[in-house]
Structure formats: structure tokens, C-alpha cells
């Protein structure tokens, strides 16, 4: 398994389209990121925006897509929020990796203990005399 690298925003937001389905003009704004994030990272990041009044963001491959209102203030706010939430998702995912490693360590220790007991039992049986 390769080491996980924290996700980073790799460039400026890129406005690509206009969405008017919500009755307000929203820009489809793409934030390039360094990699397509793992499932747990993505779920945490997206959960930060559930239940909000604005349209949900989405992550597609190595991009975060948001729909801010058509204003400079909204663009700045979204950029700050995306940067903050990338950092929070990175921190969260480190805890996920740590917990997974701890689970692997516990499982490995349990397997080593099982093998040690089996080897001990074999040693004991070697010392027994065969039936006559």
C-alpha cells in the first residue's frame, strides 16, 4: 500500500458554466485538487455541506464542484470554505488511517498469539511418549 498524501487545492477556481435550475443564477465553479480523494475523505468533506440552503457540492475525480451565487463575496467565501474543509477532511482521514492501522496491529498481534500457542502445543505434544 502506498502512503497517502493529503489532498491539496492545486489551482484557482475555474468558472465553467451557469446553473439556473434553482431559480437563482449560480456559477458552476470547479476547484482542482491534487488527487481523487478516498471514499471516507469524500464522505466527510461532503457531509460538511449537507442540509445547507445552497445547492450541494460534489467531488468528481480530482475536482470539487460548487455552485456559488454570482457575486465576488460568494466566490471568496466558497474558496475559503473549500480550503478549510479540505484541511478538515485531511485531518479526519488521518484519524481513519490511524484507526485502520491500529486494527491491523491488533489483528496481527492476535494471529501471532494464535501461532505462538499452536507452536507451544506442538512442543508439548513432542514431549509426550507415543502409545505402546
Secondary structure, DSSP 8 states (H G I E B T S, - for coil): --------B-S--EEEEEE-TTSS-EEEEEEEBSS---HHHHHHHHHTTTT-SS---EEETTEEEEEEESSHHHHHHHHHHHHHHHHHHHHHHHHHHHHHHHHHHHHHHHHHHHHHHHHHHHHHHHTS----
